[in-house]
């Protein structure tokens, strides 16, 4: 079982990072037989995206198993935010070509994103970030990737649509720590950001 990272933070976050080394066929064998995937799989035409989808399911099952939760499957709410069926635990999941990362928290909304720093990120710098954030990023690609993933994680934590990443999500440093702020009509709050390096990827958790 290619669990690369299994970690618990002192604020109650449970993180699992799965290295995506299996084929789609192998991933299917790791899933409980009562989890029905045909409808969701049929919407995904690209083989690699199917593999990432299955890897996400496997990672969620793996973390639920490590925590000895009564796993009944996952669903999505009206805005597409995933949740654990029949459980009060909150969850978020992110996938890439190489890794799947999933976080659970017993109480609080949570968000996660993993990205590999890419020069393509510079193309939408000013559409994604405010002038203050652009200045903080400078010409550092790794910092750009951290800020990028931080906004994605905040978006997933909020879990609703119609979010302007530049106007509604803010990233800033305070006392040498990175924080995020969500400003929406129904949610205005500061959130802690946790940064992890996963080989050549950047992972950010928002809570």
Helices and strands as residue ranges (DSSP letters): E 3-8, E 14-19, H 24-29, H 38-41, H 47-66, E 74-76, E 82-84, E 90-95, E 99-105, E 111-116, G 119-124, H 125-128, H 131-137, H 141-158, E 169-174, E 177-184, E 187-198, E 201-206
